[in-house]
Amino acid sequence: MLFSGVVATIIAAASCVSAMPRPPSAKRALGGVLLCQGANATGVCHYEVYSLNECHEVPQALYQNTRTFAPDNDDFYCWPRVGLCSDICTSPTGCTFGGAFYYANPNKYDLAKISWDKSLVSFDCHKNITTTAA
């Protein structure tokens, strides 16, 4: 009897904990980008606050091997690139995947969804600029 009461208590406690909402991921810094080899921020990862308006090459361990590319603030966006910073893009379709990465990008935790997990070599980030109508 005592044993079944203990088991029931443990199961009830576990179900309460699993039902608790997860806290939202915190926005951190202007220029902060998380890169990881695995999807959903797994595997070898590197986080750094990068300076804006200049090109940055990914760390060697993540070179053409990045599934997570996650800017962590919606005040800036980044352009992932297939070439090194010193390369001149000669592709008629461009050298980015076709759009900027921003905080709410649905693919930031799995670049394989857009076939970019074996392409990322460098990137540059820029501050969002908004204007108000007069």
HELIX and SHEET records of a PDB file:
HELIX    1   1 LEU A    2  ALA A   19  1                                  18    
HELIX    2   2 GLN A   60  LEU A   62  5                                   3    
HELIX    3   3 LEU A  111  ILE A  114  5                                   4    
SHEET    1   A 3 THR A  42  VAL A  49  0                                        
SHEET    2   A 3 GLY A  32  GLY A  38 -1                                        
SHEET    3   A 3 THR A  68  PRO A  71 -1                                        
SHEET    1   B 4 CYS A  55  GLU A  57  0                                        
SHEET    2   B 4 SER A 122  LYS A 127 -1                                        
SHEET    3   B 4 PHE A  76  ARG A  81 -1                                        
SHEET    4   B 4 PHE A 101  TYR A 102 -1                                        
END                                                                             
